Amino acid sequence: MQNTMWAARQRQHLAQIAWSYKWLKAPFIIGAPMRALAGPELAIEISAAGGLGFIGPPVKIADAGADLAKASQLARTSASPALSAHLATSGTLPVGIGFQTWTTALDEAVGSLQQHKPCAVWLFAPKRGQEELDEWTVALRKAEPEIQVWIQVGTLREAVAAAASSSPPDVLVVQGAEAGGHGRAEDGVGLQALFPEVFDATSECSIPLIAAGGIADGRGLAAALSLGAAGGAMGTRLLAANETRISTGYQNEVVRASDSATSTVRTHLYNHLRGTYGWPQQFAPRTVINRSWIDHQEGVSFDKLKILHDDAAKSGDAGWGPNGRLATYVGAAVGLVHDVKPAASIIAETRDEARAIFTFNSNFLGGGE
Ligand SMILES: Cc1cc2nc3c(=O)[nH]c(=O)nc-3n(C[C@H](O)[C@H](O)[C@H](O)COP(=O)(O)O)c2cc1C
């Protein structure tokens, strides 16, 4: 690695992000688009706190328009001068929105953006790889030229394909195996190894790289920036934000669970129990282990598990927990989440911790004898 080239590239990436999203405060924190859970309230709070909030992919396409309309209303009434300044000078909202391309009709997604335009669209989980992402990118740019396209990848191969594409994204999110929600089913690699390799392999292009996976506090953010990231995306930590659209039972589990090596597993069992089929086989979600998984391991039939699951779904918050049966998707850093608090506090504390680490590093590790 040539240090000076590495630093120059990261500086350029930071400048590109700062230019595109002028309200962001460094170090840059992105609120990941968690399906259904990351709503407009969460996304706007993150952006108002100097991050960039993404609304999660909608369950029904009509939800996307409704969420963006709500985000527009919240942005207009936000006390944040930086968000007001963005609205006054730009035709886009200071939040993004995510889509899972494998399960969403492209024309419907584009249509949902017409009235209230997010500043960015985050694409993930194609069935047909880069070809599908290219189709989305071209259509989005044609319909909404101001919108920035973000693509999340989980392998070096995917990253290189996105960077080499004739329609490359504006921002590439590199997702390590630590990530919550869906990630690589079998070929995931930890962020510490994956990110620098992607950084080096994409040196010919000028796409800023954002790191995702296992960033739950300022230490994780500082580590990601040290790997060359222009910012860090957080999902799991934000599951425990006041503004997240999440059941209390689920949120309690996020706070309770620790030691993810033994308390979580990547499996499609819970997708199937919920009636979700068809995910491209290269992806699988990480969930907190509960009775559904334990019984499955012990040989209980799927039909029986489904009946028990559906009963649990009717029991409200009791459906989650060690004796619960419902999907509790989280990342490997779930053991670092100890409390529920406002998103603005999570963003500010994470940023402050990362800054303190860099000050410490500069003072004590920065080349002195
Ligand atoms: C509950 C949950 C749902 C998620 N849903 C999506 C999604 O719909 N689309 C997407 O691109 N990423 C999704 N993600 C993954 C995030 O984009 C991101 O990669 C991940 O949260 C980063 O790792 P972390 O959870 O350790 O912070 C989800 C993550 C979680 C925890």
The ligand as a Gaussian input file, in Angstrom:
#p B3LYP/6-31G(d) Opt

LIG

0 1
 C      -33.030000      -5.480000      10.893000
 C      -32.226000      -5.086000       9.703000
 C      -32.844000      -4.946000       8.474000
 C      -32.087000      -4.582000       7.351000
 N      -32.720000      -4.411000       6.152000
 C      -32.005000      -4.006000       5.074000
 C      -32.647000      -3.747000       3.828000
 O      -33.858000      -3.900000       3.694000
 N      -31.896000      -3.301000       2.798000
 C      -30.544000      -3.101000       2.921000
 O      -29.915000      -2.674000       1.969000
 N      -29.908000      -3.385000       4.078000
 C      -30.607000      -3.818000       5.148000
 N      -29.968000      -4.085000       6.320000
 C      -28.484000      -4.096000       6.338000
 C      -27.906000      -2.720000       6.484000
 O      -27.968000      -2.045000       5.262000
 C      -26.424000      -2.735000       6.927000
 O      -25.654000      -3.451000       6.012000
 C      -26.228000      -3.339000       8.295000
 O      -27.224000      -2.957000       9.195000
 C      -24.868000      -2.928000       8.840000
 O      -24.493000      -3.757000       9.894000
 P      -24.926000      -3.534000      11.420000
 O      -26.328000      -4.033000      11.500000
 O      -23.955000      -4.356000      12.164000
 O      -24.828000      -2.072000      11.727000
 C      -30.697000      -4.397000       7.464000
 C      -30.099000      -4.505000       8.720000
 C      -30.840000      -4.832000       9.835000
 C      -30.165000      -4.932000      11.172000

